[in-house]
Amino acid sequence: MEQTFPAEAIRRVVISDVSDDLSVEGWSQQAIKVACGETISQLVPEGETLLISGCDDALKLWVPYEVSIVAHRIQGDVEMNNVLHVEVAAVDGDIAVKDLNGDLRVDHCASDITLTNIKGNVSLDSVGGDLTAKRMDILQIPGPIGGDAVLNDVRSLRVGPVGGDLALRDVQECIAANVGGDLVSDGNIATLQAGSIDGDCTLKHAGNAQIQLSVVNGDFTIDGGSEVKINYIAGDATFSGGAQCVIALFNVDGDFTVVGASSVQVGNVSSDCTLRDIQGDVTLGAIGSDVTIMGVVGDVQLAGVGGDATLEGIGGRVQIASVGGDLSLKAAFATDEETHVVVGGDAMIQLPESPNLTISASVGGEISGRSIPASRRGSVVNLVYGEGLAKLTLQVGGDLQIRSNEGPRNSSTSSSAWGWESFEQDMAQFSMEMGRLGEELGRTIENALRGTAPVGQDISHKVEEQLRRARLFTQKQEQKAAKLARQASKQAGKVHVRINDREWRMDDDRIQRMIDQASRAAAEGVYGALDAVEQALRNLHIPLPPKYGRPSTPPTPPSPAEQERMQPPVPPVPPAEQERMQPPVPPVPPSLAEQTPGEKKEAANIEQEREAILRMIAEGRITPEEGDMLLEALADKEHDK
């Protein structure tokens, strides 16, 4: 049957119970045309509404553009073009809507939906098959999509679970529950939020997008972006082209690669980690394999590396807890910066031009570098470049190589137990700092990921296990240092000192004797003797022996006039003893005599310390070689000032 009638008063057509396909086409005529191969049970106008019900064959309608369509219980496909509003419910076949001037609502569709150029809002309760949507403002799908979803030129998308892939092109905002396949976005994405993505996630031309994802069970790749927060990535993670991007990840099971970012915060990377051109800070937890970091303007914090670590062009502070393999480090070593690193293999340190750094290292292998004295295996080395204001403390299981354009201003290497015990104290303090670093890192990542879905227990346990392994490695390295210290205590300790291309070789006994002589000289009135020796050894970074205890402050010496009255007559000295006669004790400086009891004594100035050393040489308390070394060390102190 086919029927046409005037439609000036009709504003809505309600269609129900169609056993086959339904097609509605808008036209410019003010008439409604109905075509059906079978008889229609109901075709009744009621005011502004036309009721059509009960059609056993395909039904086709032509209606004016401004008419709205309501259709439900359609067993075949539905196709609607160029009408005002559309409401569809309970459709067994496919739905295709095009060039709609108003809103679209679909309550249930068992098959595919294709939408094109919808000017109003679109709400789909659920989609049994695939969804293809193009050119619309707002699309909301609270229910599931059984198949794939392809969206193009959509300003705002809110979608429930997607059973297949989700493909976005020029979609500005997307909030999705879960994606059963891959998620791909190409261009113009501003906001993306999603729960779990079972496949890969690829974001092309992300621009200034803000990304928040809970779980990506495949690979994650993004080009651009301004902020990315992801709890868990099961595959590889690759970031590029986002110089202003802030990256915060909890766990990456595969490789992690970043080329260009504002800052990076990651709790755990199970495989390799490569970072380049980071404008801000980098905070990393445990890295299971190798790590390469090149070009970081800010600070670098790294809890643990299972393999090798290469860091180059680090502008800020560097904190590395442990490196299981080899370490290659090239950093600025800013003033007052303190860096501690435990290295299981070899270490290569590249110093900047005009370094201002103090290096203290325990080395299980060989030590090499420009103007660095040779040492045997299992030594502690102290190197001072410039004024030595920055500090680098290393525990290296293998060899240590220092690369620089200039040699250290002064250096000392020691195989004695003293050096190892002092180094053990530093490492014990570092172990405590590492614990705090782990806690701070956890809080930092937690704060950075605030707003994303909670992390599952299995993911949290994985990250905790990686950090636990890093801490265990550090503890083992500390035990190794303790073992080397015990071995050193059984050997004759050797100390090799180098200052401005001059070298001295000492041992534990000579250092102990110099301290004993200085202590005795100070007690016998050689003002500043003990201070001078202590200061010189500190300048050389030679630790004081543990059995050494500084004597309590002696009583204030009497004034020169009192000394003359209190001095007993001196018996004549035999001629044979004349040559060994010590020079007279000089008068005590007035500033010292004027000190009240209990008042803290002022430190001797450089000239007084030099005079004390020269007097100890003259009195035979120390050898000229020992005095020469101490005087050079004091001159080094004067250079610092």
DRENVEXVEX-446156 format. One line per field, with one value per residue (C-alpha): x, y, z; chain; residue number from 1. Coordinates in pm, 1 decimal. Each point is the difference from the previous one (the first is absolute). Last residue first. Layout:
residues N
x	X_...
y	Y_...
z	Z_...
chaine	A_...
num	NUM_...
END
This chain:
residues 641
x	8902.3_38.8_360.9_75.2_-122.0_233.2_282.1_-86.4_31.5_336.1_118.6_-111.8_184.0_320.0_-25.3_-15.9_299.3_190.9_-56.9_-222.1_83.3_353.3_-23.1_52.8_-266.6_-247.5_87.3_-72.2_-337.9_-94.9_113.2_-218.8_-297.8_63.1_11.2_-324.8_-192.2_-42.4_-358.6_-142.0_-21.1_-346.1_-26.0_0.2_265.7_35.7_215.1_260.6_294.5_-121.3_-37.1_339.2_176.2_194.2_369.0_231.3_126.6_380.3_167.3_52.5_349.5_100.4_325.6_94.0_-40.0_358.0_117.8_-182.2_-285.6_33.2_-294.4_-296.9_-118.1_-372.8_-246.0_-284.7_127.6_100.1_-328.0_-196.0_155.9_-69.7_-369.3_-107.8_-142.6_-379.0_-84.9_3.6_-310.1_-84.8_202.3_-128.7_-66.4_177.1_-105.3_-222.5_288.8_-69.9_-132.2_230.4_-197.7_322.5_-150.8_-115.5_352.8_134.7_-266.4_77.1_372.5_-45.8_-251.3_238.5_290.1_-201.7_221.2_305.4_-32.4_84.2_-357.8_-8.7_328.8_-133.1_-313.4_204.7_239.2_-287.9_-163.6_323.5_56.9_-346.6_61.9_336.9_-146.0_-288.1_224.4_129.1_102.8_41.4_-50.1_35.5_-195.8_-209.3_-73.2_16.6_-28.7_30.9_-102.3_87.0_-141.5_202.8_-247.2_-239.6_-218.3_-29.8_-161.5_-251.4_-75.9_-41.0_-256.4_-183.7_-9.9_-147.1_-260.7_-90.5_-27.0_-235.3_-212.6_-17.5_-112.2_-267.4_-130.2_-28.3_-168.2_-252.9_-69.3_-81.1_-216.5_-192.0_-73.4_-132.6_-199.7_-171.4_-89.7_-145.5_-191.1_-176.1_68.8_-297.7_-153.0_154.0_-67.6_329.1_273.1_251.7_-76.5_61.8_317.1_140.2_-106.4_172.1_310.6_13.3_-19.5_266.9_225.1_-45.5_123.6_285.2_94.3_30.5_225.9_200.7_71.5_129.3_200.7_170.0_82.5_141.5_224.3_146.6_62.2_155.6_234.4_116.2_45.5_287.5_12.7_12.3_3.3_41.1_-55.8_62.8_-77.4_-142.2_120.3_-132.0_-206.1_-186.5_-84.7_-1.5_5.5_-99.3_38.4_-228.7_-215.0_-34.1_-131.1_-19.8_-44.6_-19.1_15.4_-37.9_209.7_338.1_173.7_130.8_24.1_62.6_53.2_-32.0_66.8_-72.7_175.2_-91.3_227.6_337.4_48.7_142.6_-2.2_-252.3_159.2_-259.6_-204.0_16.3_-107.9_18.7_-245.2_-199.6_-26.2_-119.0_-61.6_6.3_-16.9_8.0_-121.4_34.0_73.2_152.6_-138.3_-244.9_106.7_-65.3_-30.8_43.7_-102.7_56.6_-231.6_-218.6_-36.8_-135.4_-57.6_-17.2_-26.5_21.6_-50.0_140.3_110.8_-139.3_140.7_-49.4_-45.9_160.5_-45.6_74.1_-85.6_46.8_-227.6_-216.1_-38.5_-118.4_-146.2_39.7_-55.7_111.3_-59.4_-47.9_135.7_38.8_167.4_76.7_-122.0_70.3_-108.4_64.9_-223.8_-228.4_-33.3_-126.4_-156.9_63.5_-46.3_111.1_-20.2_-72.5_119.4_23.2_185.5_79.4_-134.8_73.5_-118.9_70.2_-207.2_-255.0_-26.6_-128.9_-138.3_48.7_-33.3_112.2_-16.0_-58.6_69.1_58.6_189.7_55.7_-116.5_62.9_-113.4_53.3_-211.2_-219.7_-55.0_-131.4_-134.2_24.2_10.2_115.0_6.1_-43.0_43.5_200.4_103.4_-131.3_45.3_-114.3_53.4_-242.4_-182.4_-61.7_-130.3_-126.7_18.9_8.8_105.5_-28.8_14.5_139.6_259.1_-255.1_141.7_54.4_-114.8_32.3_-124.5_59.5_-235.0_-203.8_-55.4_-138.8_-114.7_-1.6_12.5_97.8_3.4_73.0_-16.3_218.1_42.9_-115.7_63.5_-119.5_52.2_-240.0_-195.1_-53.4_-145.2_-140.2_21.1_5.5_114.5_-2.3_56.3_211.5_81.2_-96.0_121.5_-31.0_-117.6_49.8_-132.9_57.1_-237.5_-202.4_-55.7_-115.3_-166.5_-1.3_42.8_105.8_-11.5_115.1_13.3_47.3_177.4_4.5_-120.6_36.8_-127.7_54.8_-229.6_-235.6_-21.6_-124.8_-195.1_58.2_17.7_96.7_37.4_119.7_-61.5_187.0_37.0_-75.8_15.4_-123.8_60.3_-227.0_-231.9_-34.1_-116.7_-178.4_40.8_10.6_103.4_27.1_94.5_-39.5_180.9_42.2_-90.8_55.8_-128.5_60.7_-233.1_-240.0_-30.2_-110.9_-235.5_55.8_38.3_5.2_91.9_19.7_81.6_-27.5_196.5_53.9_-110.1_65.6_-106.2_40.2_-234.4_-242.3_-0.8_-133.6_-199.2_103.9_-37.7_78.4_-29.0_-97.1_159.5_46.3_225.8_41.0_-100.1_48.5_-126.0_61.6_-209.0_-225.3_-99.0_-152.5_-107.9_101.9_-39.0_82.8_-30.8_-66.2_86.5_88.2_213.5_39.4_-128.8_81.4_-122.1_68.4_-240.7_-186.6_-119.8_-151.5_-20.9_42.6_-57.2_79.1_-19.8_-17.6_17.2_259.4_74.3_-120.1_92.3_-114.2_77.7_-237.9_-200.9_-118.0_-154.8_17.5_-8.0_-49.8_61.7_-0.1_-131.8_180.3_144.4_-342.9_-65.9_67.8_-60.6_101.6_-112.2_134.3_-260.8_-213.0_-119.6_-185.7_4.9_3.8_-126.8_20.1_30.2_-93.9_-365.1_-46.1_61.8_-67.5_178.3_-48.7_16.3_208.2_-71.0_296.3_262.8_30.2_31.0_-103.5_25.6_-43.4_-64.2_132.9_264.1_367.2_111.6_116.8_55.5_-112.1_89.3_-111.5_100.0_-212.3_-249.2_-104.1_-165.8_4.6_14.6_-82.5_10.2_27.8_-74.5_-309.9_-228.0_118.9_31.6_-227.3_-44.3_189.2_-63.3_178.8_-101.2
y	3085.6_-323.0_93.3_42.0_-356.2_-117.3_183.2_-205.2_-319.5_115.6_68.1_-346.4_-170.8_196.9_-80.2_-370.2_21.6_216.7_-268.2_59.6_67.3_101.8_333.0_191.6_-203.9_58.3_372.1_11.6_-169.1_244.9_298.1_-118.9_-33.7_350.5_137.4_-172.1_126.3_-201.8_-75.9_205.5_-176.4_-42.7_168.1_-247.6_194.2_360.8_72.7_277.7_-236.2_-115.3_351.8_92.6_-261.3_-249.0_81.2_-212.9_-331.1_-4.3_-200.5_-369.6_-125.9_-287.7_163.6_96.2_-356.7_-98.9_321.3_-94.1_235.2_212.1_-27.4_227.7_189.2_-41.3_202.4_142.3_360.3_8.2_-164.4_260.3_278.7_-186.7_-48.8_-332.7_-270.6_-40.3_-351.2_-270.6_-59.0_-370.9_-230.5_-88.9_-369.0_-218.4_-363.9_62.9_133.6_345.4_-9.0_119.2_243.6_189.1_322.8_-192.1_-127.0_356.2_127.6_-270.5_66.9_376.4_-31.5_-230.7_242.5_318.0_127.9_-207.1_13.4_-349.0_-126.6_119.7_-178.5_-323.6_13.7_83.5_-287.9_-243.2_121.0_-34.0_-347.8_-116.8_122.1_-174.9_-325.1_-4.2_33.1_285.5_66.3_357.1_154.0_343.1_76.8_272.2_-214.9_-382.6_-228.2_-381.4_-169.1_-361.7_-216.4_-309.5_-278.0_-173.6_309.4_16.1_-343.1_107.3_314.2_-203.0_-215.1_308.4_138.3_-327.6_13.9_350.3_-135.6_-269.7_264.1_202.0_-307.1_-72.9_357.5_-36.9_-338.3_150.8_278.0_-259.0_-199.3_311.9_76.0_-351.6_2.5_323.2_-149.5_-314.8_209.6_200.6_372.0_224.9_181.6_335.4_323.0_7.1_-142.3_277.4_-21.7_-375.1_39.6_258.3_-196.3_-312.2_199.1_155.0_-343.4_-140.8_302.2_-36.2_-356.4_115.9_264.4_-269.8_-201.2_317.4_43.5_-355.5_74.4_300.4_-200.7_-278.4_255.9_106.7_-364.0_-62.7_296.4_-102.1_-364.4_105.9_-34.1_373.3_233.3_373.0_287.4_369.7_256.9_-281.1_-27.1_204.2_-60.3_-281.0_-369.0_-203.3_-379.1_-235.1_-377.1_-265.3_-14.5_375.1_177.2_365.5_325.2_320.7_334.5_355.4_272.4_-147.0_337.9_-88.3_-376.9_-209.6_-375.4_-255.5_-367.0_-308.2_-314.1_-363.7_-59.3_170.5_365.6_225.7_369.3_210.1_260.9_-64.7_-308.4_-360.5_-206.1_-380.5_-247.4_-18.4_374.8_200.7_354.5_354.3_266.5_369.4_236.6_344.6_-98.9_253.6_-169.1_-274.3_-338.5_-331.5_-284.2_-358.4_-278.0_-375.6_-265.3_-19.0_374.2_166.1_371.5_297.1_360.4_317.0_340.5_300.8_156.6_-170.0_-328.1_82.8_-363.6_-274.6_-345.8_-341.2_-281.1_-373.3_-274.7_-26.1_374.8_119.2_302.9_270.3_363.4_265.7_374.4_223.1_43.0_-364.9_-15.3_-369.6_-293.9_-358.9_-278.5_-371.6_-278.1_-41.9_370.6_134.1_303.3_271.0_370.4_240.2_378.4_263.8_77.4_-363.5_-81.0_-369.0_-280.2_-360.1_-280.3_-371.9_-284.7_-23.0_370.4_68.5_341.2_293.7_375.2_232.5_379.4_273.2_57.3_-365.2_-41.1_-376.4_-293.9_-369.2_-274.7_-371.3_-276.8_-25.1_373.8_103.5_307.7_254.0_381.2_195.9_377.2_245.9_-257.4_-69.4_-345.7_-251.6_-376.5_-264.2_-366.9_-261.6_-51.4_370.4_92.5_306.8_259.0_381.3_199.6_380.4_98.6_340.4_-139.2_-250.7_-124.3_-356.6_-250.6_-378.5_-254.5_-372.0_-269.9_-56.3_368.2_76.6_308.4_257.1_380.2_201.8_380.3_241.2_-239.7_-51.4_-326.0_-285.7_-373.5_-254.4_-372.9_-267.4_-54.6_372.0_57.9_305.3_276.0_378.5_206.7_379.1_100.9_299.7_-128.0_-367.5_-30.5_-378.9_-189.3_-376.3_-230.1_-372.3_-272.9_-66.7_366.6_43.3_309.2_295.6_376.7_196.9_379.5_233.9_-233.2_202.1_-269.2_-375.3_-217.4_-377.4_-226.6_-372.1_-279.2_-52.7_367.3_96.3_291.2_274.5_379.5_161.9_372.3_171.1_-279.0_83.8_-367.2_-262.1_-378.0_-227.6_-369.9_-278.2_-55.3_365.4_54.5_331.0_308.2_373.1_189.1_379.3_201.1_-275.8_28.4_-372.5_-291.0_-368.8_-248.6_-373.6_-270.2_-55.6_360.6_10.7_244.9_363.1_113.7_379.6_191.0_380.2_222.5_-207.1_-63.1_-374.5_-308.9_-366.9_-249.4_-376.5_-263.4_-20.8_371.5_132.9_295.9_232.7_372.8_257.0_375.7_218.0_67.4_-362.0_-23.0_-374.2_-291.5_-370.6_-252.7_-374.5_-280.7_-62.2_362.9_123.4_337.3_218.6_378.0_256.6_377.4_260.2_79.4_-357.4_-35.8_-378.1_-284.2_-366.3_-271.5_-369.1_-279.6_-109.0_345.9_37.1_379.1_295.9_370.0_238.7_379.5_230.1_-201.9_-17.8_-373.9_-309.6_-365.1_-282.4_-366.4_-286.3_-109.8_347.3_12.4_376.2_310.2_369.6_248.8_380.8_212.7_321.6_-146.0_-99.4_-376.6_-280.3_-346.0_-353.1_-322.2_-345.6_-271.1_-128.2_345.3_48.5_359.6_353.5_285.5_355.3_268.8_371.4_-74.9_-376.4_-131.8_-373.5_-264.0_-326.3_-358.1_83.0_-232.7_-149.6_119.7_333.6_361.2_310.8_356.6_294.1_347.1_350.7_-61.0_79.0_-351.9_-210.6_-371.6_-278.6_-365.0_-295.8_-358.8_-304.9_-110.4_352.3_18.8_374.6_339.0_336.4_298.8_351.3_354.8_-63.7_302.0_85.4_-369.4_-52.2_-359.6_-257.3_-377.0_-303.0_-359.0
z	5170.4_-193.7_-87.2_370.6_51.8_-275.0_176.3_305.2_-205.2_-136.7_354.3_113.4_-287.9_66.3_369.9_-72.7_-233.7_249.6_265.7_299.7_366.5_-86.5_182.1_-324.8_-176.7_285.0_-15.2_-371.0_55.5_276.8_-208.0_-287.3_235.8_135.6_-355.4_-96.0_297.6_316.2_85.6_290.9_335.3_148.6_340.9_287.8_195.1_-121.4_-301.6_51.2_-29.0_-341.2_-139.9_146.1_-215.9_211.8_16.9_-210.0_141.4_-10.1_-273.2_70.4_98.5_-218.3_-108.1_359.0_131.8_-60.0_170.7_320.8_85.0_309.3_235.3_-67.6_303.3_56.2_-215.7_209.4_16.2_-368.4_-105.2_196.6_-206.0_-326.7_93.8_137.9_-226.9_6.3_111.9_-265.2_-212.0_20.7_-213.8_-345.3_-18.2_-251.4_6.2_-302.0_-211.6_-143.6_-354.5_-280.7_-211.3_-83.1_129.0_306.1_54.7_-18.6_238.1_255.3_-22.7_43.5_282.2_186.0_-32.0_62.6_288.4_68.2_380.3_122.6_-32.3_-359.8_-69.3_149.2_-214.9_-308.2_72.1_43.2_-321.0_-195.6_151.6_-105.4_-353.4_-6.0_133.1_-246.9_-304.4_-208.6_-358.3_-116.3_-344.3_-157.1_-318.9_169.0_304.3_-12.6_302.4_2.4_324.4_72.8_279.1_84.1_-47.0_236.6_36.1_-377.6_-9.7_261.6_-198.1_-317.0_178.7_124.4_-352.8_-124.8_274.9_-119.2_-354.5_125.1_172.5_-320.9_-194.0_260.7_-29.3_-378.2_39.6_240.1_-249.9_-267.8_242.2_105.4_-365.5_-60.8_323.2_-102.0_-338.1_159.3_252.6_-269.7_-32.1_69.5_-301.0_-88.4_191.4_187.4_-220.5_80.2_370.8_3.1_-208.0_242.6_307.0_-127.2_-95.3_346.3_160.8_-230.0_57.6_376.0_-20.9_-222.4_257.5_265.0_-228.8_-70.2_370.0_9.7_-314.7_159.4_311.7_-215.5_-171.9_331.9_88.3_-340.9_29.3_345.2_-106.4_-221.2_-377.6_-49.4_-294.4_35.3_-236.7_-39.7_-265.6_-209.2_-357.8_-286.5_-312.9_172.9_-27.4_322.3_-40.1_282.0_-35.4_148.0_313.6_22.3_308.9_-91.0_191.9_-206.4_178.6_-130.9_167.0_-97.1_-28.8_-344.6_-33.4_310.7_-25.1_280.0_-74.5_210.6_-114.7_-67.6_-294.3_1.1_-59.7_-268.1_71.8_-193.0_-227.4_-273.0_73.2_110.2_300.6_-9.5_147.4_323.7_24.8_298.6_-111.2_130.8_-271.3_91.3_-270.8_-150.6_-359.7_-239.9_-312.3_89.2_140.7_-174.6_253.3_-123.7_238.4_-28.2_143.7_311.4_40.9_316.8_-58.7_237.5_-122.5_207.7_-167.7_186.6_-330.8_-310.5_-124.2_-372.6_-98.7_-206.5_150.5_-152.1_241.6_-53.4_129.8_311.9_43.9_340.9_176.8_-260.3_99.2_-249.5_47.1_-300.8_-352.7_-98.8_-341.3_1.6_205.5_-103.5_236.0_-52.3_130.3_302.1_65.9_334.8_166.9_-259.2_66.7_-275.3_41.9_-264.9_-352.9_-104.7_-322.7_-19.6_218.4_-95.9_228.3_-32.5_152.2_279.7_75.7_353.9_93.8_-234.0_58.4_-280.4_36.0_-259.0_-370.1_-90.2_-326.8_-4.8_212.8_-66.2_241.5_-62.8_160.0_309.0_40.9_343.0_179.2_-280.1_19.0_-306.2_-56.5_-289.1_-273.9_-316.5_-116.7_253.5_-17.7_250.8_-87.5_130.4_330.3_61.3_346.4_185.0_-275.7_19.8_-308.0_-25.6_-367.8_-101.4_-244.9_-124.4_-329.4_110.5_262.6_-32.6_255.0_-57.9_122.7_316.5_73.6_346.4_189.4_-278.4_26.4_-307.8_-8.8_-286.7_-294.5_-305.5_-191.6_220.3_1.7_257.6_-54.6_122.8_321.7_52.6_347.4_181.7_-256.4_34.7_-299.6_-36.0_-361.4_-98.3_-349.4_-23.4_-357.4_22.7_309.5_-12.3_273.8_-45.9_112.4_314.0_79.7_359.7_142.4_-234.8_-3.3_-306.6_-19.8_-278.4_-300.9_-318.8_-200.4_-39.6_285.7_13.0_276.4_-52.1_113.2_293.7_89.1_345.6_148.7_-253.3_32.3_-329.0_-70.8_-318.0_-249.9_-319.5_-84.0_260.3_-42.5_278.9_-59.9_120.2_294.9_92.0_358.5_62.2_-218.0_51.0_-311.8_-40.4_-310.0_-257.0_-334.1_-64.7_226.3_-81.3_257.7_-24.5_125.4_287.9_110.3_361.6_170.2_92.8_-362.9_-21.1_-315.6_2.5_-298.2_-315.1_-317.7_-37.0_189.0_-74.7_264.3_-28.1_140.6_291.2_69.8_328.5_137.2_-278.8_62.1_-268.5_45.8_-295.2_-338.6_-102.8_-303.3_-45.0_223.3_-68.4_254.5_-17.3_154.2_298.5_42.0_322.1_133.2_-292.7_36.1_-265.5_28.6_-269.2_-362.6_-93.3_-309.0_20.0_217.1_-63.6_236.4_-52.0_85.8_311.2_101.3_346.6_26.9_-235.2_65.9_-285.3_-19.0_-305.7_-322.6_-277.6_-8.0_184.4_-55.8_228.7_-61.9_76.2_302.8_100.6_346.6_37.1_-218.8_83.9_-282.4_12.3_-289.6_-103.9_-321.2_-135.2_-20.1_-246.1_144.4_-88.5_173.3_-75.7_53.6_287.3_109.4_327.4_113.2_-140.8_218.5_-142.1_265.2_-11.4_82.7_-13.6_-354.5_-47.3_-207.1_187.0_-127.5_-304.7_-294.1_-176.6_-246.3_177.9_-118.0_197.7_-134.1_232.3_-139.0_45.9_-266.6_68.8_73.0_293.1_-46.6_235.7_-65.1_213.5_-66.9_80.4_264.9_95.4_339.9_64.7_-175.4_158.3_-240.1_145.8_-114.3_-213.3_-57.8_-352.6_-88.3_-302.2_-113.0_-208.1_-3.3_-141.7_54.9
chaine	A_A_A_A_A_A_A_A_A_A_A_A_A_A_A_A_A_A_A_A_A_A_A_A_A_A_A_A_A_A_A_A_A_A_A_A_A_A_A_A_A_A_A_A_A_A_A_A_A_A_A_A_A_A_A_A_A_A_A_A_A_A_A_A_A_A_A_A_A_A_A_A_A_A_A_A_A_A_A_A_A_A_A_A_A_A_A_A_A_A_A_A_A_A_A_A_A_A_A_A_A_A_A_A_A_A_A_A_A_A_A_A_A_A_A_A_A_A_A_A_A_A_A_A_A_A_A_A_A_A_A_A_A_A_A_A_A_A_A_A_A_A_A_A_A_A_A_A_A_A_A_A_A_A_A_A_A_A_A_A_A_A_A_A_A_A_A_A_A_A_A_A_A_A_A_A_A_A_A_A_A_A_A_A_A_A_A_A_A_A_A_A_A_A_A_A_A_A_A_A_A_A_A_A_A_A_A_A_A_A_A_A_A_A_A_A_A_A_A_A_A_A_A_A_A_A_A_A_A_A_A_A_A_A_A_A_A_A_A_A_A_A_A_A_A_A_A_A_A_A_A_A_A_A_A_A_A_A_A_A_A_A_A_A_A_A_A_A_A_A_A_A_A_A_A_A_A_A_A_A_A_A_A_A_A_A_A_A_A_A_A_A_A_A_A_A_A_A_A_A_A_A_A_A_A_A_A_A_A_A_A_A_A_A_A_A_A_A_A_A_A_A_A_A_A_A_A_A_A_A_A_A_A_A_A_A_A_A_A_A_A_A_A_A_A_A_A_A_A_A_A_A_A_A_A_A_A_A_A_A_A_A_A_A_A_A_A_A_A_A_A_A_A_A_A_A_A_A_A_A_A_A_A_A_A_A_A_A_A_A_A_A_A_A_A_A_A_A_A_A_A_A_A_A_A_A_A_A_A_A_A_A_A_A_A_A_A_A_A_A_A_A_A_A_A_A_A_A_A_A_A_A_A_A_A_A_A_A_A_A_A_A_A_A_A_A_A_A_A_A_A_A_A_A_A_A_A_A_A_A_A_A_A_A_A_A_A_A_A_A_A_A_A_A_A_A_A_A_A_A_A_A_A_A_A_A_A_A_A_A_A_A_A_A_A_A_A_A_A_A_A_A_A_A_A_A_A_A_A_A_A_A_A_A_A_A_A_A_A_A_A_A_A_A_A_A_A_A_A_A_A_A_A_A_A_A_A_A_A_A_A_A_A_A_A_A_A_A_A_A_A_A_A_A_A_A_A_A_A_A_A_A_A_A_A_A_A_A_A_A_A_A_A_A_A_A_A_A_A_A_A_A_A_A_A_A_A_A_A_A_A_A_A_A_A_A_A_A_A_A_A_A_A_A_A_A_A_A_A_A_A_A_A_A_A_A_A_A_A_A_A_A_A_A_A_A_A_A_A_A_A_A_A_A_A_A_A_A_A_A_A
num	641_640_639_638_637_636_635_634_633_632_631_630_629_628_627_626_625_624_623_622_621_620_619_618_617_616_615_614_613_612_611_610_609_608_607_606_605_604_603_602_601_600_599_598_597_596_595_594_593_592_591_590_589_588_587_586_585_584_583_582_581_580_579_578_577_576_575_574_573_572_571_570_569_568_567_566_565_564_563_562_561_560_559_558_557_556_555_554_553_552_551_550_549_548_547_546_545_544_543_542_541_540_539_538_537_536_535_534_533_532_531_530_529_528_527_526_525_524_523_522_521_520_519_518_517_516_515_514_513_512_511_510_509_508_507_506_505_504_503_502_501_500_499_498_497_496_495_494_493_492_491_490_489_488_487_486_485_484_483_482_481_480_479_478_477_476_475_474_473_472_471_470_469_468_467_466_465_464_463_462_461_460_459_458_457_456_455_454_453_452_451_450_449_448_447_446_445_444_443_442_441_440_439_438_437_436_435_434_433_432_431_430_429_428_427_426_425_424_423_422_421_420_419_418_417_416_415_414_413_412_411_410_409_408_407_406_405_404_403_402_401_400_399_398_397_396_395_394_393_392_391_390_389_388_387_386_385_384_383_382_381_380_379_378_377_376_375_374_373_372_371_370_369_368_367_366_365_364_363_362_361_360_359_358_357_356_355_354_353_352_351_350_349_348_347_346_345_344_343_342_341_340_339_338_337_336_335_334_333_332_331_330_329_328_327_326_325_324_323_322_321_320_319_318_317_316_315_314_313_312_311_310_309_308_307_306_305_304_303_302_301_300_299_298_297_296_295_294_293_292_291_290_289_288_287_286_285_284_283_282_281_280_279_278_277_276_275_274_273_272_271_270_269_268_267_266_265_264_263_262_261_260_259_258_257_256_255_254_253_252_251_250_249_248_247_246_245_244_243_242_241_240_239_238_237_236_235_234_233_232_231_230_229_228_227_226_225_224_223_222_221_220_219_218_217_216_215_214_213_212_211_210_209_208_207_206_205_204_203_202_201_200_199_198_197_196_195_194_193_192_191_190_189_188_187_186_185_184_183_182_181_180_179_178_177_176_175_174_173_172_171_170_169_168_167_166_165_164_163_162_161_160_159_158_157_156_155_154_153_152_151_150_149_148_147_146_145_144_143_142_141_140_139_138_137_136_135_134_133_132_131_130_129_128_127_126_125_124_123_122_121_120_119_118_117_116_115_114_113_112_111_110_109_108_107_106_105_104_103_102_101_100_99_98_97_96_95_94_93_92_91_90_89_88_87_86_85_84_83_82_81_80_79_78_77_76_75_74_73_72_71_70_69_68_67_66_65_64_63_62_61_60_59_58_57_56_55_54_53_52_51_50_49_48_47_46_45_44_43_42_41_40_39_38_37_36_35_34_33_32_31_30_29_28_27_26_25_24_23_22_21_20_19_18_17_16_15_14_13_12_11_10_9_8_7_6_5_4_3_2_1
END
